[in-house]
């Protein structure tokens, strides 16, 4: 099997995923599962196993990518901040990183700015 053939099929699959063409992707998966080279047996079995999820990924605009990224940031922070003296400090750092925490100082400044506008 030539590398060019493998790359051609990879690009075809990548294009279908990028275009979010669910009907074409399903046809491609059926074709590859039934007719294509047996060299891809492991990939074919993986596609069979996750077919529903792959189709849903291209049908819907939702992704857990942002959540996975945030979890990765928390894990990295945990690794880097081994020396935090308490869990509450670690928790506050996560809240600051996620922009869910606003200090009282910033709240007071915003209140003063709003009063000046009125």
BELBELRA-V879440 format. One record per backbone hydrogen bond with DSSP energy under -1.0 kcal/mol. NH is the residue of the N-H (numbers start at 1). CO is the residue of the C=O. Records with the same first field share a line. If there is no record, write none. Layout:
NH->CO / CO
//
This chain:
6->2
7->3
8->4
9->5
10->6
11->7
12->8
13->9
14->10
15->11
16->12
17->13
18->14
19->15
21->16
22->20
25->21
26->22
27->23
28->24
29->25
30->26
31->27
32->28
33->29
34->30
35->31
40->37
41->38
44->40
45->41
46->42
47->43
48->44
49->45
50->46
54->50
55->51
56->52
57->53
58->54
59->55
60->56
68->64
69->65
70->66
71->67
72->68
73->69
74->70
75->71
76->72
77->73
78->74
79->75
80->76
81->77
84->81
90->86
91->87
92->88
93->89
94->90
95->91
96->92
97->93
98->94
99->96
100->95
101->95
107->103
108->104
109->105
110->106
111->107
112->108
113->109
114->110
115->111
116->112
117->113
118->114
//
